[in-house]
C-alpha cells in the first residue's frame, strides 16, 4: 500500500521552492524500490529526476554568470518544478494502482488519528543519505589546525595547494612564516589522537584583506607517503535564510570537531552569513559547508553581531561569504595558479 506522506511531503517541498530536498526525498523512496518487480520503470524515473535536477542547477548557474536573466531563470525553475510535480503524480498513481513497494514502508499504527503520519518537520527536509557522512569525512581531511608559537586557529586546503583562514589569524606574510598547518589532528574511535601531518606554509604566495578578514597563503604539500588531504570545493552559489550549514573546526585549538544540530542560516547581510551553528575560539578560519559539502563561507566571529544597515544586532555566529572572493582578481589568479600581490586594508 502506498504511503501518502511521501507524496504530501514531496509536493510541499516543491511548492516551498526546496527542489533539492524534494528530489532527494523522491529519489530515496525510488531507490528503495529498485529491487522490486518494476525496477526498469523505477530506473527511468530516477534518470528523469537526475535530468530535472541538473537543469535546475544549470539555470541557477547561468543566471549567476549573467548568461540568462534572473527572471528567465525563475521561469525555467518554475517549469522544472512543475515537471517534478507531474513526475510525483505519475509515481504515486503507479504505486497506488499496482504497488511498487515490496513490502510497504511502515507507517503510524492505526490507533493514531488519520493523517498522523511521519512528517518532514518544518519547511525543509533534514534527511540525508548515509553517503553524505562519508563525503563529509572526506572533506574533513582538508581542514587543519594552524599553529604558531602564540596563536591557534583553523584553516583549510583549497585549489592550487592554498590554505585559507582569517586575517585575524594570519595577518601578514611574516606571520605566515611562523605558522604550520596540522592535518588529521583528530580523535580515533578509541579517543587516541591520530598521527598529525604537518605542512609548512609558503608566504611567497600570499593575499590578505583585513576588510574581509580573510587570508590565503600557499602551502608545501608533499604527496609522498602522505595520507590524502582533500582540496575543498568553493561554492559561489546563492544561499538563503533557513539553509543548513556544517562547520568542521578546531575549537579551542583542540582536536577536529563538527556540530550537527541546530545548523541553520538565520541572516545574510552584505558579505556576511550568520548562523546558529556552534563554534568556539580557535574555530576562526573554519570552512562553512552547505548541504552539498561545498564551502560557502569562512567562519570568523560570533556574539552580538551587526544584522543590517539600520544597526540592529543578532546573537549568532558569522562567516564571510566566499562570493566576496569572486570579485577579487588577485584571489582568482592565485586559485588558477597565477601569482598575486598581497592586499591590505
C-alpha positions in Angstrom: 0.0 0.0 0.0 1.3 3.5 -0.9 2.3 5.8 2.0 0.7 9.2 1.3 3.3 11.0 3.5 5.9 10.6 0.7 3.8 12.4 -1.9 2.5 15.0 0.6 6.0 15.9 1.8 7.5 15.9 -1.7 4.8 18.3 -3.1 5.1 20.6 -0.1 8.9 20.8 -0.6 8.5 21.7 -4.3 5.9 24.3 -3.6 8.2 25.9 -0.9 11.0 26.1 -3.5 13.2 23.4 -1.9 13.6 21.4 -5.1 16.8 19.8 -3.8 15.0 18.3 -0.8 12.0 17.2 -2.9 14.3 15.4 -5.4 16.3 13.8 -2.6 13.1 12.6 -0.8 11.6 11.1 -4.0 15.0 9.7 -5.1 15.5 7.9 -1.8 12.0 6.4 -2.0 12.6 5.2 -5.6 16.0 3.7 -4.8 14.3 1.6 -2.1 12.2 0.0 -4.9 15.0 -0.7 -7.4 14.9 -4.4 -6.4 11.2 -4.7 -7.0 9.3 -6.1 -10.0 9.2 -2.8 -11.8 12.9 -1.8 -11.5 13.1 -0.7 -15.1 10.4 2.0 -14.8 11.9 3.0 -11.4 15.3 3.4 -13.0 13.7 5.6 -15.7 12.1 7.8 -13.1 15.4 8.1 -11.3 17.1 9.2 -14.6 14.3 11.7 -15.2 14.8 13.2 -11.7 18.5 13.5 -12.3 17.9 15.4 -15.5 15.4 17.8 -13.9 17.8 18.5 -11.0 20.7 19.1 -13.4 18.6 21.5 -15.5 17.6 23.5 -12.3 21.2 23.8 -11.2 22.3 24.8 -14.8 19.7 27.6 -14.8 20.8 28.9 -11.5 24.5 28.8 -12.6 23.7 30.6 -15.9 21.8 33.3 -14.0 24.7 33.8 -11.6 27.1 34.1 -14.5 24.8 36.5 -16.3 24.2 34.2 -19.3 20.5 34.5 -18.7 18.5 36.9 -16.6 17.3 36.0 -13.1 13.7 36.4 -14.4 14.3 33.8 -17.1 16.0 31.5 -14.6 12.9 31.8 -12.3 10.6 30.9 -15.2 12.7 27.9 -16.0 12.9 26.9 -12.4 9.1 27.0 -12.2 8.8 24.9 -15.3 11.2 22.3 -13.9 9.3 22.3 -10.6 6.1 21.7 -12.5 7.7 18.7 -14.3 8.8 17.3 -10.9 5.3 17.7 -9.6 4.0 15.8 -12.6 6.5 13.1 -12.0 5.5 12.8 -8.4 1.8 12.4 -9.5 2.9 9.7 -12.1 4.9 7.7 -9.5 2.1 8.0 -6.9 -0.6 6.8 -9.4 1.5 3.8 -10.4 2.2 2.9 -6.8 -1.5 3.2 -5.9 -2.7 1.2 -8.8 -0.2 -1.7 -8.9 2.2 -1.2 -6.0 5.9 -0.6 -6.3 6.9 -1.4 -2.8 7.7 -4.9 -1.6 6.9 -4.5 1.3 5.4 -1.1 2.1 7.3 1.3 4.5 6.0 1.1 8.0 3.6 4.0 8.9 2.0 5.1 12.1 -0.2 2.4 13.8 -3.9 2.6 13.2 -4.8 3.8 16.7 -3.5 7.2 15.8 -5.7 9.7 14.1 -5.9 9.6 10.3 -3.3 11.9 8.8 -0.9 11.5 11.8 1.8 10.0 9.5 5.6 10.6 9.9 6.3 14.1 8.7 9.1 16.3 7.5 9.1 18.7 10.5 9.4 22.4 9.5 9.6 23.7 6.0 12.8 21.9 5.0 13.9 18.3 4.9 16.9 17.4 7.1 17.1 13.9 5.8 20.4 12.9 4.2 21.8 9.8 2.6 24.4 8.0 4.7 26.9 8.7 1.9 26.5 12.4 3.0 28.5 11.5 6.1 31.2 9.7 4.1 31.6 12.8 1.9 31.8 15.0 5.0 34.6 12.8 6.3 36.5 13.1 3.1 36.1 16.9 3.2 37.3 16.9 6.8 40.7 15.7 5.7 41.2 19.2 4.1 40.6 21.0 7.4 43.7 21.8 9.5 44.8 23.3 12.8 47.0 26.4 12.3 49.8 26.6 14.9 52.4 29.2 15.7 54.2 30.0 19.0 51.4 32.3 20.2 48.3 31.6 18.1 46.0 28.7 17.3 43.3 28.8 14.6 41.7 26.7 11.8 42.2 26.7 8.1 41.5 24.5 5.1 43.0 23.5 1.8 41.6 24.8 -1.4 42.7 24.6 -5.1 46.3 25.0 -6.2 47.8 24.0 -2.8 46.5 27.0 -1.0 45.3 27.3 2.6 42.6 29.9 3.6 41.9 31.3 7.0 41.1 34.6 8.7 43.2 37.8 8.6 43.0 38.0 12.3 44.7 34.5 12.5 47.4 35.3 9.9 47.7 39.0 9.1 50.9 39.1 7.0 53.4 37.1 5.1 55.8 37.4 8.0 53.2 35.9 10.3 52.6 33.1 7.8 56.2 32.1 8.0 55.7 31.4 11.7 52.7 29.0 11.2 52.4 25.4 10.3 49.2 23.6 9.2 48.5 20.4 11.1 46.2 18.0 9.3 44.5 14.9 10.9 44.7 16.4 14.4 41.6 14.4 15.5 40.5 11.5 17.6 40.1 7.9 16.6 37.2 5.9 17.9 39.2 4.8 20.9 39.8 8.5 21.7 43.5 8.3 20.9 44.9 11.0 18.6 45.9 10.2 15.0 49.3 10.9 13.6 49.4 14.5 12.6 50.6 15.5 9.1 52.4 18.9 9.4 52.6 21.1 6.3 54.6 24.3 6.2 53.1 27.5 4.8 54.7 29.3 1.9 54.4 33.1 2.2 55.7 33.6 -1.3 52.1 33.1 -2.4 50.1 35.3 -0.1 47.0 37.5 -0.2 45.1 39.1 2.7 42.3 41.5 3.4 41.5 43.0 6.8 38.2 44.3 5.5 37.1 40.8 4.6 39.1 39.2 7.5 40.5 36.6 5.1 43.9 35.4 4.2 45.1 32.9 1.5 48.6 31.5 1.6 50.5 28.8 -0.2 51.5 25.6 1.4 54.1 22.9 0.7 52.0 19.8 0.2 54.1 16.7 -0.5 52.1 13.7 -1.6 55.0 11.2 -1.0 53.9 8.9 1.9 51.2 11.3 3.0 47.5 10.5 3.6 45.1 12.1 1.1 44.3 15.6 2.0 41.2 16.9 0.2 41.1 20.3 -1.6 37.8 21.7 -0.6 35.4 22.9 -3.3 34.3 26.5 -3.2 30.6 27.1 -3.8 29.8 30.5 -5.2 26.0 29.8 -5.4 23.4 31.9 -3.6 22.4 30.8 -0.1 19.2 31.7 1.8 17.9 32.0 5.3 16.9 28.6 6.6 19.6 26.7 4.6 21.5 24.2 6.7 25.3 24.6 7.3 28.0 22.5 8.9 31.4 23.7 10.2 34.4 21.4 10.6 36.7 23.1 13.1 39.4 23.0 15.8 37.5 24.7 18.7 39.9 25.9 21.4 42.8 24.6 19.3 41.8 21.1 20.2 41.1 18.0 18.0 38.9 18.4 15.0 35.1 18.6 15.7 31.8 19.2 14.0 28.4 20.4 15.2 25.5 18.5 13.7 22.5 20.1 15.5 20.8 23.5 15.2 22.7 24.2 12.0 20.9 26.9 10.1 21.5 30.3 8.4 19.4 32.9 10.2 20.5 36.1 8.5 22.5 37.4 5.5 23.9 40.9 5.5 26.3 42.2 2.8 29.1 39.7 2.6 28.3 38.2 6.0 26.4 34.9 6.5 25.1 34.5 10.1 24.1 31.1 11.6 23.4 29.3 14.8 26.0 26.5 14.4 28.2 26.1 17.5 31.8 27.4 17.4 34.4 28.4 20.0 37.6 30.5 20.0 40.1 28.6 17.8 37.4 27.9 15.2 38.3 31.1 13.3 39.1 30.2 9.7 36.9 27.1 9.6 35.0 26.2 6.4 31.3 26.7 6.5 29.7 24.0 4.3 26.3 23.8 2.6 24.3 20.6 2.4 26.4 19.5 -0.7 29.7 19.9 1.2 30.7 23.0 -0.8 32.3 25.8 1.2 30.0 28.8 1.2 31.8 30.9 3.9 34.8 31.2 6.2 33.9 31.4 9.9 35.3 34.4 11.7 33.2 35.7 14.5 30.4 35.2 17.0 28.4 37.1 19.6 26.1 40.2 19.3 26.7 40.9 15.6 25.5 43.7 13.3 22.4 42.3 11.5 21.6 45.1 8.9 22.4 48.6 7.8 19.9 50.0 10.3 22.2 49.0 13.1 20.1 46.0 14.5 22.1 43.2 16.1 21.7 39.4 16.3 23.3 36.9 18.6 24.8 34.4 16.2 28.0 33.1 14.6 29.2 34.6 11.4 31.2 33.7 8.3 32.5 35.7 5.3 30.7 34.6 2.1 33.1 33.1 -0.4 31.2 35.1 -3.0 33.1 38.1 -1.8 36.2 36.4 -3.2 34.8 36.0 -6.7 35.2 39.7 -7.4 38.9 39.9 -6.2 41.2 39.4 -9.2 44.2 38.7 -7.1 42.4 35.8 -5.4 41.2 34.3 -8.7 44.7 34.5 -10.1 46.1 32.6 -7.1 43.4 29.9 -7.3 44.1 29.5 -11.0 47.9 29.2 -10.4 49.0 32.7 -11.3 50.9 34.9 -8.8 49.1 37.6 -6.9 50.1 40.6 -4.9 49.4 41.0 -1.3 46.4 43.1 -0.5 45.9 45.1 2.6 43.0 47.1 4.0 
